[in-house]
C-alpha cells in the first residue's frame, strides 16, 4: 500500500528535480557570463537564490518527505529516505526539509524586496547590502530558519502521537510508526468536550506563522513602496535600465504570488489538526507542490526579464546544436557532406 501511495509522487518529484537543476544552473551561467546589465549585489542575490533552489531541491529528493493528515493530527515522515539507515539523521533531514518548505526562500525573497525598495527610493542605503554586509543578510535568512527548526523540535514524536497515529500509518503504509522518522502536530490532548490544546503544537504553529507573517509584511510594504515609485514612470522613451527595474519588480511580485499558491495547501494541512476535521488523507499533492515551486521561481525570472529571456533562447539554441553535433547530427555549423561536395564541384 505504501508503494502504491508514494511511487507516483516520487517519480514526478524526480522529474521536477531534474528540471530545477537544469534551470537554476543555466540561470547561474547566464548571470555570470552573459547578463551584463546586472552587476554587484543584485547579481549575488540572483545567484544565491538559484543556489538555494538547487540545495533544497536536492534535500527534497534525498529525504523524500510525505504528509498525512488524520483527524486532529498531521505528520511529516519519510519511508524512502537516503538516510533511512539512521533514524536520527533522517529526522534531521526532515527538519531541514520543513525549514526550506515554508521559510528559507521566503526570507531571502524578503531581503530582495527590501534591497530593490532601497535601490529605488534611497540608493545610498544599498551600501548596507554591499561587501561583507551581504553576509549579514545571509545570516538573517539562516537565523530565521533556525528559529523554525527549534520550533519543529517541539513536535518531536512522543507516546501520545505514536498511539494516535499507529493504526492509521500501519493501515495505509504497512509500517510501524515508531520505526519511521517523523514529526507530528497533534492539536489536542484527549477527545470530546474535555479535550485540551497541546501547548507544544500550538507554540510550533504560532512560531512559524509569526515568522512567515513578518517576512510577507516586509515584502508587502516594500512592494507598495516600489509600485508607488515606479507607477506611471514607464513610457516609450524610458531607458533600458528603467525597463529592467520594472521587469524585476514584476518578477518579484510573481515570485511571491506563484510559489505561495503551491505552499498554501501545505500551510492549510499544517493547521488542519486544530480544526479537528474527521478525515484521513495522504497529502501527496502538497509534496508535489513543494517540489515544483523552486523551478517556478526560476521560470519567472527567465520569462519576465527580457534580457534573461533573450539570453536563454540563445543558450537553448546553442545547447541543442551542441547536443546534435555530439550525436553526429547535422546543424548549420556542421552541414551534410553531400551538400559540401556539391558546392565544391560548382
C-alpha positions as CSV (number, residue, x, y, z in Angstrom):
1,X,0.0,0.0,0.0
2,X,2.9,2.4,0.8
3,X,4.4,1.9,-2.6
4,X,1.1,2.5,-4.3
5,X,0.6,5.8,-2.5
6,X,4.1,7.1,-2.9
7,X,5.6,5.9,-6.2
8,X,3.8,8.4,-8.5
9,X,4.6,11.5,-6.4
10,X,8.2,10.3,-6.1
11,X,8.6,9.9,-9.9
12,X,7.1,13.3,-10.5
13,X,9.4,14.8,-7.9
14,X,12.4,13.3,-9.7
15,X,11.3,15.0,-12.9
16,X,10.8,18.3,-11.1
17,X,14.3,17.9,-9.6
18,X,16.0,17.4,-13.0
19,X,14.2,20.4,-14.4
20,X,15.0,22.5,-11.4
21,X,18.7,21.7,-11.5
22,X,18.9,22.4,-15.3
23,X,17.0,25.7,-15.0
24,X,19.0,27.0,-11.9
25,X,22.4,26.0,-13.2
26,X,21.6,27.7,-16.6
27,X,20.4,30.8,-14.7
28,X,23.6,31.0,-12.8
29,X,25.6,30.5,-16.0
30,X,23.7,33.3,-17.8
31,X,24.0,35.6,-14.8
32,X,27.8,35.2,-14.6
33,X,28.8,35.1,-18.3
34,X,26.0,36.7,-20.4
35,X,23.9,39.2,-18.5
36,X,25.9,42.5,-18.5
37,X,23.3,44.9,-17.0
38,X,23.0,43.1,-13.7
39,X,26.1,43.7,-11.6
40,X,27.1,44.0,-7.9
41,X,24.9,42.9,-5.1
42,X,21.8,42.0,-7.1
43,X,23.9,39.6,-9.2
44,X,24.9,37.9,-6.0
45,X,21.3,37.7,-4.9
46,X,20.2,36.0,-8.1
47,X,23.0,33.5,-7.9
48,X,22.3,32.9,-4.2
49,X,18.6,32.4,-4.8
50,X,19.4,29.9,-7.6
51,X,21.8,28.0,-5.3
52,X,19.1,27.9,-2.5
53,X,16.7,26.3,-5.0
54,X,19.3,23.7,-6.0
55,X,20.3,22.9,-2.4
56,X,16.8,22.5,-1.1
57,X,15.6,20.5,-4.2
58,X,18.5,18.2,-3.6
59,X,17.4,17.9,0.1
60,X,13.9,17.1,-1.0
61,X,15.0,14.3,-3.4
62,X,17.3,12.8,-0.7
63,X,14.7,13.0,2.2
64,X,11.5,12.3,0.1
65,X,9.1,13.7,2.7
66,X,5.5,12.5,2.9
67,X,2.5,14.2,4.5
68,X,-0.5,12.5,6.1
69,X,-3.4,14.1,8.0
70,X,-5.7,12.2,10.3
71,X,-8.4,13.9,12.3
72,X,-6.6,16.1,14.9
73,X,-3.0,15.1,13.8
74,X,-0.7,15.9,10.9
75,X,2.6,14.1,10.4
76,X,5.6,14.7,8.2
77,X,7.6,11.5,7.7
78,X,9.7,9.5,5.2
79,X,9.7,5.9,4.0
80,X,12.3,6.1,1.2
81,X,14.9,8.5,2.5
82,X,18.6,8.1,1.5
83,X,19.3,8.3,5.3
84,X,16.8,5.5,6.2
85,X,19.7,3.6,7.8
86,X,19.8,6.2,10.6
87,X,16.5,7.4,12.0
88,X,18.1,10.4,13.7
89,X,19.8,11.6,10.5
90,X,16.6,11.2,8.6
91,X,14.7,13.2,11.2
92,X,17.3,15.9,10.9
93,X,16.7,15.9,7.1
94,X,13.0,16.2,7.7
95,X,13.7,19.3,9.9
96,X,15.8,20.9,7.2
97,X,13.1,20.0,4.6
98,X,10.4,21.7,6.7
99,X,12.8,24.7,7.1
100,X,13.1,25.1,3.4
101,X,9.5,24.3,2.6
102,X,8.0,27.2,4.4
103,X,10.8,29.6,5.3
104,X,14.2,30.0,3.9
105,X,13.4,31.1,0.3
106,X,10.7,33.4,1.5
107,X,13.1,35.1,3.9
108,X,15.7,35.6,1.2
109,X,13.0,36.9,-1.1
110,X,12.0,39.4,1.5
111,X,15.7,40.5,1.5
112,X,15.5,41.0,-2.2
113,X,12.3,43.1,-1.9
114,X,14.0,45.3,0.7
115,X,17.1,45.8,-1.4
116,X,15.1,46.8,-4.5
117,X,13.0,49.2,-2.4
118,X,16.1,50.8,-1.2
119,X,17.6,50.9,-4.7
120,X,14.5,52.8,-6.0
121,X,13.8,55.1,-3.1
122,X,17.1,55.6,-1.2
123,X,20.0,54.4,-3.4
124,X,22.5,55.3,-0.8
125,X,21.0,52.7,1.6
126,X,22.1,49.9,-0.7
127,X,25.6,50.2,0.8
128,X,24.2,48.2,3.7
129,X,23.9,45.2,1.4
130,X,27.3,45.5,-0.3
131,X,30.5,43.8,0.5
132,X,30.8,41.9,3.8
133,X,27.4,43.2,4.9
134,X,25.8,40.9,2.4
135,X,26.9,38.0,4.7
136,X,24.8,39.6,7.5
137,X,21.7,39.3,5.3
138,X,22.5,35.6,4.6
139,X,22.8,35.2,8.4
140,X,19.4,36.8,8.8
141,X,17.9,34.2,6.5
142,X,19.8,31.4,8.3
143,X,18.7,32.7,11.7
144,X,15.0,32.8,10.7
145,X,15.3,29.2,9.6
146,X,16.9,28.2,12.8
147,X,14.0,29.7,14.8
148,X,11.7,27.5,12.8
149,X,14.0,24.5,13.3
150,X,13.8,25.0,17.1
151,X,10.0,25.2,16.9
152,X,9.9,22.0,14.9
153,X,11.7,20.2,17.7
154,X,8.7,20.9,20.0
155,X,6.7,18.4,17.9
156,X,9.1,15.5,18.1
157,X,7.3,12.2,18.5
158,X,6.0,11.2,21.9
159,X,3.8,8.4,23.3
160,X,0.6,10.4,22.6
161,X,1.3,11.0,18.9
162,X,2.6,7.4,18.5
163,X,-0.6,5.9,19.9
164,X,-2.8,8.3,18.0
165,X,-1.2,7.6,14.6
166,X,-0.1,3.9,15.0
167,X,-3.1,2.2,13.4
168,X,-3.6,4.9,10.8
169,X,0.0,4.6,9.5
170,X,0.0,0.8,9.7
171,X,-3.2,0.6,7.7
172,X,-2.1,3.0,5.0
173,X,1.6,2.4,4.7
174,X,2.2,-1.0,6.3
175,X,4.8,0.2,8.8
176,X,5.1,0.7,12.5
177,X,5.1,4.4,13.2
178,X,7.7,4.1,16.0
179,X,10.3,2.9,13.5
180,X,9.6,5.7,10.9
181,X,11.4,9.1,11.1
182,X,8.6,11.6,11.6
183,X,7.3,14.8,13.2
184,X,3.7,15.1,14.4
185,X,1.5,18.0,15.1
186,X,-1.2,16.7,17.4
187,X,-3.6,19.5,18.3
188,X,-5.4,18.2,21.3
189,X,-5.0,16.1,24.4
190,X,-7.9,13.7,24.8
191,X,-11.3,13.6,23.0
192,X,-14.7,15.2,23.4
193,X,-15.6,18.2,25.4
194,X,-12.8,17.7,27.9
195,X,-10.0,17.9,25.4
196,X,-7.3,20.5,25.8
197,X,-4.9,22.1,23.3
198,X,-1.3,20.7,23.4
199,X,1.0,23.6,24.2
200,X,3.9,22.3,22.1
201,X,1.9,22.1,18.9
202,X,0.3,25.5,19.4
203,X,3.7,27.1,20.1
204,X,5.2,25.5,17.0
205,X,2.4,26.7,14.7
206,X,2.4,30.1,16.3
207,X,6.1,30.5,15.8
208,X,6.2,29.6,12.1
209,X,3.1,31.7,11.5
210,X,4.7,34.7,13.1
211,X,7.9,34.4,11.1
212,X,6.0,34.0,7.9
213,X,3.8,37.0,8.6
214,X,6.9,39.0,9.3
215,X,8.5,38.1,6.0
216,X,5.4,38.7,4.0
217,X,4.9,42.1,5.7
218,X,8.4,43.1,4.6
219,X,7.5,42.0,1.0
220,X,4.2,43.8,1.1
221,X,5.5,47.1,2.4
222,X,8.5,47.1,0.0
223,X,6.2,46.1,-2.9
224,X,3.9,49.0,-2.2
225,X,6.8,51.4,-2.0
226,X,8.3,50.1,-5.3
227,X,4.9,50.3,-7.0
228,X,4.2,53.9,-6.0
229,X,7.7,54.9,-7.1
230,X,7.5,53.2,-10.5
231,X,3.8,53.8,-11.3
232,X,3.4,55.8,-14.4
233,X,7.1,56.3,-15.0
234,X,7.5,53.7,-17.7
235,X,7.0,55.3,-21.1
236,X,8.1,54.6,-24.7
237,X,11.1,56.7,-24.0
238,X,12.1,55.1,-20.8
239,X,15.7,53.9,-20.6
240,X,16.6,50.2,-20.7
241,X,17.7,50.4,-17.1
242,X,14.2,51.7,-16.0
243,X,12.5,49.0,-18.0
244,X,14.6,46.3,-16.4
245,X,13.9,47.7,-12.9
246,X,10.2,47.4,-13.7
247,X,10.6,43.9,-15.0
248,X,12.4,42.8,-11.9
249,X,9.7,44.3,-9.8
250,X,7.1,42.3,-11.7
251,X,9.2,39.2,-11.3
252,X,9.4,39.7,-7.6
253,X,5.7,40.0,-7.3
254,X,5.2,36.8,-9.3
255,X,7.8,35.1,-7.2
256,X,5.7,35.9,-4.1
257,X,2.3,35.0,-5.7
258,X,3.0,31.9,-7.7
259,X,5.0,29.8,-5.1
260,X,2.6,30.9,-2.4
261,X,-0.1,29.1,-4.4
262,X,2.0,25.9,-4.1
263,X,2.7,26.5,-0.4
264,X,-0.8,27.4,0.7
265,X,-2.1,23.8,0.7
266,X,0.8,22.8,2.9
267,X,0.0,25.6,5.4
268,X,-3.6,24.5,5.4
269,X,-2.6,20.9,6.1
270,X,-0.3,22.1,8.9
271,X,-3.1,23.9,10.8
272,X,-5.8,21.5,9.9
273,X,-5.4,19.5,13.1
274,X,-6.6,22.5,15.2
275,X,-9.9,22.5,13.1
276,X,-10.4,18.9,14.2
277,X,-11.8,17.7,10.9
278,X,-12.7,14.0,10.9
279,X,-10.8,12.9,7.9
280,X,-7.9,10.9,6.7
281,X,-5.9,11.6,3.6
282,X,-2.5,11.3,2.1
283,X,-1.3,14.8,1.2
284,X,0.8,13.8,-1.9
285,X,-0.3,16.9,-3.8
286,X,1.3,19.0,-1.0
287,X,4.7,17.3,-1.5
288,X,4.4,17.8,-5.3
289,X,3.6,21.5,-4.8
290,X,6.7,22.0,-2.7
291,X,8.8,20.1,-5.3
292,X,7.5,22.3,-8.1
293,X,7.9,25.8,-6.7
294,X,11.7,26.1,-6.9
295,X,11.6,25.6,-10.6
296,X,8.7,28.1,-10.9
297,X,10.8,30.8,-9.2
298,X,13.5,30.4,-11.9
299,X,11.0,30.2,-14.7
300,X,9.5,33.5,-13.6
301,X,12.9,35.3,-13.9
302,X,13.6,33.7,-17.3
303,X,10.2,34.6,-18.6
304,X,9.6,38.1,-17.3
305,X,13.0,39.8,-17.6
306,X,13.6,40.4,-21.3
307,X,17.4,40.2,-21.1
308,X,17.2,36.8,-19.5
309,X,14.6,35.6,-21.9
310,X,16.6,36.5,-24.9
311,X,19.8,35.1,-23.5
312,X,18.1,31.9,-22.5
313,X,16.8,31.4,-26.0
314,X,20.3,31.8,-27.4
315,X,21.6,29.4,-24.7
316,X,19.0,26.8,-25.6
317,X,19.7,27.0,-29.3
318,X,23.4,26.7,-28.7
319,X,22.8,23.8,-26.3
320,X,20.6,22.0,-28.8
321,X,23.1,22.4,-31.6
322,X,25.9,21.1,-29.4
323,X,23.9,18.0,-28.5
324,X,23.0,17.3,-32.1
325,X,26.7,17.7,-33.2
326,X,27.7,15.4,-30.3
327,X,25.3,12.8,-31.5
328,X,26.6,13.1,-35.1
329,X,23.6,15.0,-36.5
330,X,23.6,17.9,-39.0
331,X,23.4,21.5,-37.9
332,X,24.1,24.8,-39.8
333,X,27.6,24.7,-38.3
334,X,28.0,21.1,-39.4
335,X,26.3,20.8,-42.9
336,X,25.9,17.4,-44.7
337,X,28.9,16.2,-46.6
338,X,26.9,15.8,-49.8
339,X,26.0,19.4,-49.8
340,X,29.6,20.5,-49.2
341,X,30.8,18.3,-52.1
342,X,28.2,19.7,-54.4
343,X,29.3,23.2,-53.6
344,X,32.9,22.3,-54.2
345,X,32.0,20.9,-57.7
346,X,30.2,24.1,-58.7
